[in-house]
Amino acid sequence: MKLSTRTRYAMRAMLELANGYGKGPLQTRVIAKNQDISTKYLEQIMSALKSTGLIRSQRGAKGGYILANPPEKIKLSDVFDVFEGPVVTVECVANENYCSRSADCVAKQVWGEVQRAVRNVLQSTTLQDVIDKAKITKSDYQI
């Protein structure tokens, strides 16, 4: 499984917003500069995040984007699902009719476990969890 650039950049933008939560809106150009992302590309990502209700925009000279909910309420799966959709390791795990061997396949069971493990991590980790880990390790939250 490989994450798309859009998903990685969206996570970075959301973490930037989470880190500044409660301090007012952040402009796209500021997030783009801090995260080394093209402003034009980030605008597309922010539009998708806004349309799903994960972020809100504020107009005006001091406008920009803010999280729609506190960072401890936003799971990584919320962001992941916008750009990647459901976690699927192999097609037969999601659709038993995909393969005639599906009912008796031992490998399918393993891929199902992998899929559930990835999903559990994404659903049990919030933006705040990642910010807190970065503070503990004194590292940037690069994804």
Backbone torsions as a table, in degrees:
resi	resn	phi	psi	omega
1	MET	NA	130.7	179.5
2	LYS	-129.1	128.5	179.3
3	LEU	-75.9	143.6	176.9
4	SER	-73.2	158.9	175.9
5	THR	-59.7	-39.6	179.1
6	ARG	-58.0	-43.0	-179.8
7	THR	-66.4	-45.0	179.7
8	ARG	-62.1	-43.8	179.0
9	TYR	-67.3	-38.3	178.0
10	ALA	-62.5	-43.1	177.9
11	MET	-61.5	-43.3	179.7
12	ARG	-63.4	-42.0	178.7
13	ALA	-65.1	-42.4	179.6
14	MET	-65.2	-37.7	177.5
15	LEU	-68.0	-34.9	175.6
16	GLU	-63.0	-44.1	177.5
17	LEU	-66.3	-38.8	179.3
18	ALA	-65.1	-40.7	-179.9
19	ASN	-64.0	-31.1	179.7
20	GLY	-101.0	14.0	-176.2
21	TYR	-58.7	132.6	179.8
22	GLY	87.5	-2.9	-178.7
23	LYS	-105.9	8.1	180.0
24	GLY	103.6	171.6	-176.9
25	PRO	-70.6	153.1	175.3
26	LEU	-112.5	135.7	178.0
27	GLN	-79.7	150.0	-179.4
28	THR	-55.7	-42.6	-177.5
29	ARG	-63.9	-32.0	178.5
30	VAL	-70.8	-46.1	178.3
31	ILE	-61.7	-44.6	-179.1
32	ALA	-59.7	-43.5	-179.8
33	LYS	-66.8	-46.9	-178.3
34	ASN	-63.7	-32.6	-175.4
35	GLN	-104.5	3.9	178.6
36	ASP	55.5	52.8	179.5
37	ILE	-123.4	142.4	175.7
38	SER	-58.7	131.8	-179.5
39	THR	-60.0	-43.2	-179.2
40	LYS	-62.0	-43.3	178.9
41	TYR	-66.8	-41.8	179.4
42	LEU	-64.0	-35.8	177.9
43	GLU	-59.4	-39.0	177.6
44	GLN	-65.5	-41.9	179.9
45	ILE	-65.3	-44.6	-179.4
46	MET	-63.8	-35.9	177.4
47	SER	-62.1	-43.2	178.5
48	ALA	-65.2	-42.0	179.0
49	LEU	-65.0	-37.4	178.7
50	LYS	-68.3	-41.4	-177.8
51	SER	-65.8	-23.3	177.9
52	THR	-91.7	-4.4	176.8
53	GLY	85.9	10.8	178.7
54	LEU	-78.5	-29.1	177.6
55	ILE	-131.5	162.7	175.6
56	ARG	-126.9	154.3	176.9
57	SER	-110.8	150.9	175.1
58	GLN	-125.7	131.5	-178.5
59	ARG	-85.2	165.1	175.0
60	GLY	111.0	175.8	-176.9
61	ALA	-60.6	-33.5	179.2
62	LYS	-106.6	26.7	-178.9
63	GLY	-80.9	-177.9	-179.8
64	GLY	154.4	-148.0	-177.5
65	TYR	-118.1	146.8	174.0
66	ILE	-136.9	157.6	174.9
67	LEU	-67.0	143.2	178.6
68	ALA	-75.4	-22.5	178.9
69	ASN	-137.5	162.1	177.5
70	PRO	-60.4	151.0	-177.2
71	PRO	-57.1	-28.5	179.5
72	GLU	-76.0	-8.1	178.9
73	LYS	-101.7	-7.3	-177.5
74	ILE	-105.5	116.5	-179.9
75	LYS	-86.3	153.0	175.7
76	LEU	-59.8	-31.8	178.1
77	SER	-62.4	-30.3	178.5
78	ASP	-61.1	-43.1	-179.4
79	VAL	-76.0	-45.8	-179.5
80	PHE	-54.4	-46.4	-176.2
81	ASP	-63.0	-30.0	179.8
82	VAL	-62.8	-40.6	-172.3
83	PHE	-105.8	-24.2	-177.2
84	GLU	-110.3	-23.1	-173.6
85	GLY	78.7	-164.4	-178.2
86	PRO	-66.6	150.1	176.1
87	VAL	-71.9	121.9	177.5
88	VAL	-135.3	114.9	179.6
89	THR	-77.6	-46.6	175.9
90	VAL	-142.2	150.8	-174.2
91	GLU	-58.7	-36.2	-175.7
92	CYS	-67.0	-22.9	177.3
93	VAL	-69.8	-37.2	-179.9
94	ALA	-83.6	-27.8	-174.6
95	ASN	-140.1	100.5	-176.8
96	GLU	-61.8	-25.3	-179.7
97	ASN	-76.9	-6.0	-177.8
98	TYR	-66.2	-34.3	-175.5
99	CYS	-134.4	137.0	-179.8
100	SER	-68.5	-18.5	179.8
101	ARG	-90.0	-3.0	-171.1
102	SER	-52.5	-41.9	-175.3
103	ALA	-64.5	-33.7	-175.3
104	ASP	-112.0	12.0	-172.4
105	CYS	-85.5	118.4	178.0
106	VAL	-70.6	-38.3	179.3
107	ALA	-60.6	-36.9	179.1
108	LYS	-59.9	-37.2	178.5
109	GLN	-62.8	-41.7	179.0
110	VAL	-65.0	-45.8	179.8
111	TRP	-63.4	-33.3	175.9
112	GLY	-65.4	-40.0	177.0
113	GLU	-64.4	-42.5	178.0
114	VAL	-60.9	-46.1	-179.5
115	GLN	-60.2	-45.4	179.7
116	ARG	-65.5	-37.9	179.6
117	ALA	-64.0	-45.4	178.7
118	VAL	-61.7	-46.0	-179.0
119	ARG	-61.4	-42.1	-180.0
120	ASN	-62.0	-41.6	178.3
121	VAL	-63.1	-46.4	-179.0
122	LEU	-64.3	-36.0	-178.3
123	GLN	-81.7	-21.4	-177.2
124	SER	-100.6	-0.9	-179.3
125	THR	-112.5	127.5	178.5
126	THR	-102.7	168.4	174.7
127	LEU	-58.4	-38.6	-179.8
128	GLN	-64.3	-37.5	177.1
129	ASP	-58.0	-43.5	-178.9
130	VAL	-67.6	-42.8	177.8
131	ILE	-60.4	-43.9	179.8
132	ASP	-63.3	-40.9	177.9
133	LYS	-63.0	-38.8	179.0
134	ALA	-64.6	-38.0	179.1
135	LYS	-67.5	-38.5	-180.0
136	ILE	-66.1	-43.4	-178.1
137	THR	-88.6	-2.8	-179.1
138	LYS	54.0	39.2	179.9
139	SER	-116.6	165.2	172.7
140	ASP	-73.8	155.5	179.4
141	TYR	-93.3	72.2	-179.4
142	GLN	-93.4	130.5	179.5
143	ILE	-119.9	NA	NA
